């Protein structure tokens, strides 16, 4: 019989939970495939993630990054292959925190900062259950960890982009997530706000939380992440940035949409494809 970790609490919707197998990686993806309108958005994707690791997922627009995150989070189901989170399919887990692109969130929904963070506790306390003192304590401590406690009663729509990302990280902390998926969290943030977000990601790594982030900035990915994944429908490369971000692999992923510019800091790759948020170039 396989040894198992402490089982997660029962899933609040299905009444089922998934055990955490001791000897399994946080995330294992095997021959993963997904089709949309008859075309393969992702095909033959395979990789593993370790506890506390930070990995950046990069690639051109339409490469399948968001689809990959939705598959890992259990929002959609694979059409080929297998996804295992601590040895079991994603759907039975409450340890996965998924933060979609800000453009996909209804920011006008009438909810406060504290209420958003409390949503991270729902899977632990059960649907239709009133929060306990312990739940509110977890919310308070999570907001303090991201320096947002002073805005606990503020409407979520009134926050800046960086503040909204802090709130989602607080929700992941309150959820006691072990795998955090963030889709384009740095889009539209200034350098100082990005640094604040990285400091919070460092604290997650110290807690052995595994973080997977989709992004466009190749230079930032190379400088700030343990490993990078280069994706364009299939897996072009995964590993240390210096091994993955080499001209042949970048050309295979981006084709004619990538050009190299010599700067004082070295050679920088610029993607010329347009982004969903209206941007045009990404270092």
Beta strands, then each sheet from edge to edge (+ up, - down):
strand 1: 27-36
strand 2: 39-49
strand 3: 54-58
strand 4: 80-85
strand 5: 96-99
strand 6: 179-183
strand 7: 210-214
strand 8: 227-231
strand 9: 235-239
strand 10: 258-263
strand 11: 266-271
sheet 1: 2+ 1- 4+
sheet 2: 5+ 6+ 7+ 3+ 8+ 9-
sheet 3: 10+ 11-
end
